[in-house]
Amino acid sequence: MRKVYYLKTCSTCTRILKELNLSSDFVLQDIKQEEVTVKQIEEMEALSGSYEALFSKRAKLYKEMDLKNQDLSERDYKQYILEHYTFLSRPVFIIDNDIFIGNSKKNVEAVKAKLAKL
């Protein structure tokens, strides 16, 4: 599977996608237009090892809901991601059996390295 979960309105996501110039065999899913399903989040968790790894602690709602002062479980992380798209750290690249989460320079370089091997 080759898929990208991203937000079309996020300038960082669009810059990264433009920079990577992905081939047409990638499926792009704008998570605001097409919500992440339970099955999709479970597939991402299986590849990443935890829901916390998929969770964005930089989301505006994270601060507004004062979640940093709560003891969140894996179930909580999953539920928040399913409830509101901003809690998914983006973009998420799934390339075959590898997952790349977030927009850090290191992560984007890892995606580039993986794409170079395809």
C-alpha positions as CSV (number, residue, x, y, z in Angstrom):
1,M,0.0,0.0,0.0
2,R,1.2,3.5,-0.8
3,K,-0.9,6.2,0.9
4,V,-0.6,9.7,2.3
5,Y,-2.8,11.1,5.0
6,Y,-2.6,14.8,4.8
7,L,-4.5,18.1,5.2
8,K,-5.0,20.1,2.0
9,T,-5.3,23.3,3.9
10,C,-1.9,22.8,5.7
11,S,0.8,24.7,3.9
12,T,3.5,22.4,5.4
13,C,1.7,19.2,4.0
14,T,1.3,20.7,0.6
15,R,4.9,21.9,0.5
16,I,6.2,18.4,1.5
17,L,4.0,16.7,-1.1
18,K,5.2,19.1,-3.8
19,E,8.8,18.5,-2.8
20,L,8.4,14.8,-2.9
21,N,6.6,14.7,-6.3
22,L,5.0,11.4,-5.6
23,S,4.2,8.9,-8.3
24,S,0.6,8.2,-9.4
25,D,0.5,4.9,-7.5
26,F,0.1,6.9,-4.2
27,V,-3.4,7.4,-2.8
28,L,-3.8,10.9,-1.2
29,Q,-6.4,11.2,1.5
30,D,-7.3,14.7,2.7
31,I,-8.3,13.9,6.3
32,K,-10.6,16.9,6.6
33,Q,-12.6,15.9,3.5
34,E,-12.5,12.1,4.1
35,E,-12.2,11.2,7.8
36,V,-9.8,8.6,8.9
37,T,-11.7,5.3,9.6
38,V,-11.3,3.0,12.5
39,K,-9.7,0.4,10.2
40,Q,-7.3,3.0,8.8
41,I,-6.2,4.2,12.2
42,E,-5.7,0.6,13.4
43,E,-3.6,-0.1,10.3
44,M,-1.4,2.9,11.1
45,E,-1.1,1.9,14.8
46,A,0.0,-1.6,13.7
47,L,2.8,-0.1,11.6
48,S,3.8,2.6,14.1
49,G,3.5,0.6,17.3
50,S,1.2,3.0,19.2
51,Y,-1.6,5.5,18.8
52,E,0.5,8.1,20.8
53,A,3.1,8.0,17.9
54,L,0.3,9.1,15.6
55,F,-1.0,11.8,17.9
56,S,-0.2,15.5,17.4
57,K,0.6,17.3,20.7
58,R,1.0,20.4,18.6
59,A,-2.7,20.6,17.8
60,K,-4.5,23.7,18.9
61,L,-7.2,21.5,20.5
62,Y,-4.6,19.7,22.6
63,K,-3.8,23.0,24.3
64,E,-7.4,24.2,24.5
65,M,-8.6,20.9,26.1
66,D,-5.6,20.9,28.5
67,L,-4.8,17.3,27.5
68,K,-1.1,17.7,28.5
69,N,-2.3,17.6,32.1
70,Q,-4.2,14.4,31.7
71,D,-3.0,10.9,31.8
72,L,-4.0,9.7,28.3
73,S,-4.1,6.0,27.5
74,E,-3.6,4.4,24.0
75,R,-7.4,4.2,23.8
76,D,-7.7,7.9,24.5
77,Y,-5.2,8.8,21.8
78,K,-7.1,6.6,19.3
79,Q,-10.5,8.2,20.3
80,Y,-9.2,11.7,20.0
81,I,-7.7,11.1,16.5
82,L,-11.0,9.6,15.4
83,E,-13.0,12.4,16.8
84,H,-11.0,15.3,15.2
85,Y,-8.6,15.2,12.3
86,T,-6.2,17.8,13.9
87,F,-5.1,15.2,16.4
88,L,-3.4,13.1,13.7
89,S,0.2,14.1,13.3
90,R,0.6,14.9,9.6
91,P,1.5,14.0,7.0
92,V,1.4,10.2,7.4
93,F,3.1,8.3,4.6
94,I,2.5,4.6,4.3
95,I,4.9,3.1,1.8
96,D,4.6,-0.7,1.5
97,N,5.1,-1.8,5.2
98,D,6.8,1.3,6.4
99,I,5.1,4.3,8.1
100,F,6.5,7.8,8.3
101,I,4.7,10.2,10.7
102,G,5.0,14.0,10.8
103,N,6.7,16.8,9.0
104,S,10.2,16.9,10.7
105,K,13.1,17.3,8.3
106,K,14.5,13.9,9.4
107,N,11.1,12.3,8.6
108,V,10.9,13.9,5.1
109,E,14.5,12.8,4.4
110,A,13.5,9.2,5.4
111,V,10.6,9.3,3.0
112,K,12.9,10.5,0.2
113,A,15.3,7.7,1.0
114,K,12.5,5.1,0.9
115,L,11.2,6.6,-2.4
116,A,14.7,6.4,-3.9
117,K,14.7,2.6,-3.3
118,L,11.4,2.0,-5.0
